[in-house]
Amino acid sequence: MFFPNFINIEQMINKDFVLLHDNSLSEDDLEIVVEKEYPKCVFLQSNQNISLLSRLREGEGIRYLSCKNISNHAEISHVLEELKDYPCIIVSDNNRQPIGYLTSRELSKKLYTSYQYLHTYIETILDTIDESCTVVDRDKNVLVWTKGAEQVFSVKREEIIGKPITDFFRMDRLELLNTLKDGTSVYHNQHKARDNQVVLINSNPVYCDEDMIGAVVSETDITSQIKLNKELYNASERLFNLEKEVSKLTSTNDPFIKIRGNSKPLQRTINKFKKAASTDANILIDGESGVGKELFAKAVHSIRETENAPFVAINCGAIPEALFESEIFGYEKGAFSGADTKGKKGKVELAKNGTLLLDEIGEMPLDMQVKMLRLLQENKFYSVGGTKEKEGDFRVIAATNQDLLSMVKEGKFREDLYYRLNVVSIEVPPLRKRPEDIIELTHYYLHEVSIKYNQPIHGISQKVMQVMLKYEWPGNIRELKNVVERLVVFSENGEIKMDDLPFETDTAKRTNNLSIFHESNGRSLNEKLQEVEKEVILKELEKTDGNKAVCAENLHITRATLYNRLKKLGIN
């Protein structure tokens, strides 16, 4: 908990004191010191001057000290134990030099002040948050009931505070009773709080010195979200069937219609492709595996070319290096051992008067890049074993999931070819950067696959949908379609099951991430928390390519806070 450290010994000690070490002080000397230092407390660290002290009044500030020092790093529990045997404690710094003192009276005042501060902070936090948060003691009496709880459950704070929560809700609808009974925690569980209300619930027991003293539960009302999800499912089903019927009767002039999604990042990308398609410029499509780069290339081809113009795609990562030239440029009969006796046209020749897509261009061998550059510069080529120069009349689109510019710097890709291909560069955003499209794509593929396997699906639960929205989809749309197909294949009685998701749910990941706190490596909790915080920040910086402004925005903190955390955690 990141509250100021109110319960800190150094902040509690009284520094207004004098400590005398000289055992040879006379009564007159001691009286002079008292008179000079009053009203400070004067402690005499000696066992020889008890008689002197007994003749001096306590009101003058003189106290006899039984020699007991503690470190300023000691725990409060240790201080309390020492004060049982000693009327006063001298607190020393790291160099064992006295810096102040504590008495039971002083400590009581400081602890009460700390309690007031902490209580005020917590009260303000609970009054500020919108979420429903409830705290009960071990007897099920309500201790905390936030404004969010009032709104979700329509029960006023003054009506429920101090009363058993079972007076207001049925016992079988109270998840926190299981927490009180078994000490179990739940995270992001759907829970039916009332007949017409569903909430997303987190619940944890409250322990004090290994004794369970209560439970905390927070709820988010998702009733409307579930209704909207069902409506969207039904609407998607109707739209899917309607589109099938319309496609049979009419043709569309928009070749991007097959690209699903209405998110702003996707629409901006489509608009860029439409502008580029209105020209003859070479286009370099950048995007992760599975985002649909070939779909965009085909859409550009449809805008640029006539109806019957060829679209020829070459996957540069799937062609063996030895066969590259013959696959792209073709070969003449008898060009090499095992060649077709009639010869074979290459991809370039097949793409004449159409579009040539060079997919995964970063996988093209360097010696082949030289020949491809000549082809793009002169529009001429020789087939393998041929002596007659041929014309290459096509438009080229290249696609890659690699950082070509970095490959150029490393000497793995020719710079001249890179700039020849990269006349217009457009990035297709990954699925995790347009989560709105996950919902539409999921429902669309759900109906498509259910029809394919003749396996009707009643819908997809809000719980499963939330897991899919939080997943980062490294395989993008291709992976999403495969996951949906898997869910349909393993569905029972039309129900999609959470257990059939082929990746970890958020709860499982959360458990794994927290495993750091169960390691017996001697580190303090603060050190472990800093390690987790550092890992989170580093991952977010990696996602944003080191852009600190975007990183701070994604983490919902200010840039100043981010810079402070980077400095404290030693992140350059």
Residue pairs with C-beta under 8 A, 6 or more apart in sequence:
3 118
3 121
4 117
5 11
6 113
6 114
6 117
6 118
7 76
7 111
7 114
9 72
9 73
9 74
9 76
9 79
9 91
9 102
10 72
10 91
10 99
10 100
11 110
12 102
12 106
12 107
12 110
12 111
13 72
13 91
13 99
13 100
13 101
13 102
13 106
14 41
14 100
14 101
14 102
14 103
14 106
15 99
15 100
16 40
16 41
17 40
17 41
17 42
17 43
17 100
17 101
18 33
18 37
18 40
18 41
18 42
18 43
19 42
19 43
19 45
19 65
19 90
19 98
20 30
20 33
20 42
20 43
20 44
20 45
20 46
21 45
21 46
22 46
23 46
23 48
23 49
25 33
25 44
25 46
25 49
25 52
27 52
27 55
30 44
30 49
30 52
30 56
30 62
31 56
33 42
34 42
34 56
34 60
34 61
34 62
37 61
38 60
38 61
39 61
40 61
41 61
41 63
41 101
42 61
42 62
42 63
43 63
43 64
43 65
43 88
43 90
43 101
44 52
44 53
44 62
44 63
44 64
44 65
45 65
45 67
50 64
53 62
53 64
56 62
63 87
63 88
65 88
65 90
66 86
66 87
68 82
68 86
68 89
68 90
69 89
69 90
69 91
69 92
69 96
69 98
70 78
70 79
70 82
70 89
70 90
70 91
70 92
71 91
71 92
71 94
72 91
72 92
72 93
72 94
72 99
74 91
76 111
79 89
79 102
79 107
80 107
82 89
83 89
83 102
83 103
83 104
83 107
87 103
87 104
88 101
88 102
88 103
89 101
89 102
89 103
90 98
90 100
90 101
91 98
91 99
91 100
91 101
91 102
92 98
92 99
93 99
126 133
126 144
126 146
127 146
127 147
129 146
129 148
130 147
130 148
131 146
131 148
131 218
131 219
131 220
132 146
132 148
132 149
132 151
132 152
132 153
132 199
132 218
132 219
132 220
132 221
133 144
133 146
133 148
133 149
133 216
133 217
133 218
134 142
134 144
134 145
134 146
134 149
134 165
134 176
134 216
134 217
134 218
134 219
135 142
135 143
135 144
135 206
135 214
135 215
135 216
135 217
136 142
136 143
136 165
136 176
136 180
136 214
136 215
137 143
137 213
137 214
138 180
138 212
138 213
138 214
139 164
140 164
140 165
140 166
140 177
140 180
141 162
141 163
141 164
141 165
142 160
142 161
142 162
142 163
142 164
142 165
143 161
143 214
144 216
145 155
145 157
145 160
145 161
146 157
147 157
149 155
149 157
149 219
150 156
150 157
152 193
152 197
152 199
152 219
152 221
153 168
153 169
153 193
153 194
155 168
160 168
165 174
165 176
166 174
166 177
169 193
169 194
171 177
173 191
173 192
173 193
173 194
175 186
175 189
175 191
175 201
175 203
175 217
176 203
176 215
176 216
176 217
178 184
178 203
179 185
179 186
179 203
179 204
179 205
179 215
179 217
180 205
180 212
180 214
180 215
183 205
183 212
184 203
184 205
185 202
185 203
185 204
185 205
186 201
186 202
186 203
187 202
187 506
187 507
187 510
188 200
188 201
188 202
188 463
188 466
188 506
188 507
189 200
189 201
189 202
189 203
190 198
190 199
190 200
190 201
190 222
190 461
190 462
190 463
191 198
191 199
191 200
191 201
191 219
192 198
193 199
193 219
196 223
197 221
197 223
198 221
198 222
198 223
198 226
198 462
199 219
199 220
199 221
199 222
199 223
200 219
200 220
200 222
200 466
201 217
201 218
201 219
202 217
202 218
202 219
203 215
203 216
203 217
203 218
204 215
204 216
204 217
205 212
205 214
205 215
206 212
206 213
206 214
206 215
206 216
207 213
222 462
225 462
226 461
226 462
229 459
229 460
229 461
229 462
229 465
230 459
232 439
232 443
233 443
233 446
233 459
233 460
236 440
236 443
236 444
236 446
236 447
237 443
237 447
240 444
240 447
240 448
241 447
255 298
255 299
255 300
255 302
255 303
256 270
256 273
256 274
256 296
256 299
258 295
258 299
259 266
259 270
259 292
259 295
259 296
259 299
260 437
260 440
260 441
260 444
260 477
261 434
261 436
261 437
261 440
261 441
262 436
262 437
262 440
263 434
263 435
263 436
263 437
264 434
265 429
265 433
265 434
266 429
266 434
266 437
269 296
269 426
269 427
269 428
269 429
272 426
273 283
273 296
273 299
273 300
273 426
274 303
276 283
276 300
276 424
276 426
277 299
277 300
277 303
277 304
278 303
279 424
280 304
280 395
281 423
281 424
282 376
282 395
282 396
282 397
282 398
282 420
282 421
282 422
282 423
282 424
283 297
283 300
283 397
283 398
283 423
283 424
283 425
283 426
284 361
284 397
284 398
284 399
284 400
284 404
284 421
284 422
284 423
284 424
284 425
284 426
285 293
285 296
285 297
285 397
285 398
285 399
285 400
285 426
285 427
285 428
286 399
286 400
286 401
286 425
286 426
286 427
286 428
287 293
287 399
287 401
287 427
287 428
287 429
287 430
288 401
288 430
288 474
288 476
289 401
289 475
289 476
289 478
290 475
290 476
290 477
290 478
290 479
291 428
291 429
291 430
291 431
291 476
291 477
292 428
292 476
292 477
293 359
293 399
293 401
293 428
294 313
294 357
294 359
294 399
296 426
296 428
297 311
297 313
297 355
297 357
297 359
297 397
297 399
298 311
300 355
300 397
301 309
301 311
301 354
301 355
301 395
301 397
304 355
304 395
305 311
305 353
305 354
305 355
305 395
309 353
309 354
309 355
310 350
310 351
310 352
310 353
310 354
310 355
311 351
311 354
311 355
311 357
312 347
312 350
312 351
312 354
312 355
312 356
312 357
312 394
313 357
313 359
314 327
314 328
314 347
314 356
314 357
314 358
314 359
315 359
315 360
316 324
316 358
316 359
316 360
316 361
316 362
316 363
316 364
317 359
317 360
317 363
318 360
319 327
321 365
321 368
324 364
324 365
324 368
325 368
325 371
325 384
326 335
326 336
326 339
326 344
326 346
326 384
327 346
327 347
328 346
328 347
328 348
328 368
328 372
329 346
329 348
329 349
329 371
329 381
329 382
329 383
329 384
330 343
330 344
330 345
330 346
330 347
330 348
330 349
330 383
330 384
331 339
331 340
331 343
331 344
331 346
331 383
331 384
331 385
331 386
332 343
332 383
332 384
332 385
332 386
333 339
333 340
333 341
333 342
333 343
333 385
334 341
334 385
335 343
335 383
335 384
335 385
335 386
336 384
336 385
339 385
343 383
346 383
347 356
348 356
348 375
348 381
348 392
348 394
349 383
349 390
349 392
351 394
352 392
352 393
352 394
353 393
353 394
354 394
354 395
355 394
355 395
355 396
355 397
356 394
356 395
356 396
356 397
357 396
357 397
357 398
357 399
358 364
358 372
358 396
358 397
358 398
358 399
358 421
359 398
359 399
360 399
360 400
360 401
361 398
361 399
361 400
361 404
361 421
362 400
362 401
362 402
362 404
362 407
362 412
362 413
364 372
366 412
366 413
366 414
369 413
369 414
369 417
370 414
371 381
372 417
373 414
373 416
373 417
373 420
374 380
374 381
375 381
375 392
376 396
376 417
376 420
376 421
377 420
379 391
379 392
379 393
380 389
380 390
380 391
380 392
381 389
381 390
381 392
382 388
382 389
382 390
383 390
396 421
398 421
404 413
404 418
404 422
405 418
407 413
408 414
408 415
408 418
430 473
430 476
431 437
431 438
431 441
431 473
431 476
431 477
431 480
432 472
432 473
435 469
438 468
438 469
438 473
438 480
439 465
439 469
441 477
441 480
441 481
442 460
442 465
442 468
442 480
442 484
443 460
445 480
445 481
445 484
445 485
446 457
446 460
446 484
446 487
446 488
447 457
449 484
449 485
449 488
450 456
450 457
450 488
453 488
453 489
455 488
455 489
455 491
455 494
456 494
457 488
457 491
457 494
457 496
458 494
458 495
459 496
460 487
460 496
461 496
461 498
463 498
464 487
464 496
464 498
464 501
466 506
467 498
467 501
467 505
467 506
468 480
468 483
468 501
470 506
471 503
473 479
473 480
475 482
483 501
483 502
483 503
486 500
486 502
487 496
487 497
487 500
487 501
488 496
490 497
490 500
491 497
491 500
498 505
504 512
513 532
516 528
516 531
516 532
517 525
517 528
523 531
530 568
530 569
533 565
533 569
534 569
534 571
536 555
537 551
537 555
537 562
537 565
537 566
537 569
537 571
538 571
540 551
540 554
540 555
541 547
541 548
541 551
541 571
543 551
543 554
544 550
544 551
544 554
548 559
548 562
548 563
548 566
549 559
551 562
552 558
552 559
552 561
552 562
555 562
557 565
565 571
566 572
